[in-house]
């Protein structure tokens, strides 16, 4: 897990990059979480997930509340045999000369994007092979040369049940008559 960090300005040209996730060998697998991480202005790929040489369980990458800015490609997934799962949530991908998200591989290479902005790339999304880039249909695209396409259909969000349970718990703690600005009232209002 990497939190509250900046990874920037590493290397030069084709050899420069921000973060490479590439476990190798028979036991090679990776479980990586990036939370509030800025990966920016690395000259090539900002984040590269690669299963080349890996015969293990595969790679899981979770990117949350992060910024991926500049370089050639934002998130680049190269999947050969083991599975790759990438989840991007509440993040900002911008200002690169290539693609915001690039995938290559088979259907075991899966990227899921939720509540994120992908802007100012030559192409927002580039899918290769039979790889999958899913959306929860709540992302924003603006100012890209081309958008590319998500794999259809969109994944449905499952907020309603969770919010309903919060409403039941909060109604006993914070009645609706709580004063404006009361944090409990704000959360309860969200739950309705």
Secondary structure, 3 states (H helix, E strand, C coil): CEEEEEEECCCCHHHCEEEEECCCECCCEEEEEEEEEEEECCCCEEEEEECCCECCCEEEEEEECCEEECCCEEEEEECCCCCEEEEEECCEEECCCCEEEEEEECCCEEEEEECCEEECCCEEEEEEECCEEEECCCCEEECCCECCCCCCCCCCCCHHHHHHHHHHHHHHHCCCCCCCCCHHHHHHHHHC
